[in-house]
Amino acid sequence: MRQFQAVRPSAALLPFALMVMAVMTVPTLVLDEQGLPRYRHLSAELQELRESNEELIREIATLKGEIDALRSDPNYVERIARDELGMVRAEEFVFQFPRP
């Protein structure tokens, strides 16, 4: 024959007390300023940083292409010298007219 032991009231109360604490504490932590609102703010900031990084990656690729052209394409170097620096070849003449 099996005998049952009586459960102490304090042993049965412990799981209930833990459950009550969890039910009260978790929403407080989630809704606290360090909880869900902070998570949303950080998520938005992360998205902005990712977009900024993508833009910078595209800019780096463009600059690398420019560097390669400057190193290997004499026509590109000449175009930059003419357009941005106003340089001309020794055998060329430059005519400047006053603006009306």
Buried (B, 14 or more C-beta within 10 A) or exposed (E): EEEEEEEEEEEEEEEEEEEEEEEEEEEEEEEEEEBEEEEEEEEEEEEEEEEEEEEEEEEEEEEEEEEEBEEEEEEBEEEBEEEEEEEEEEEEEEEEEEEE
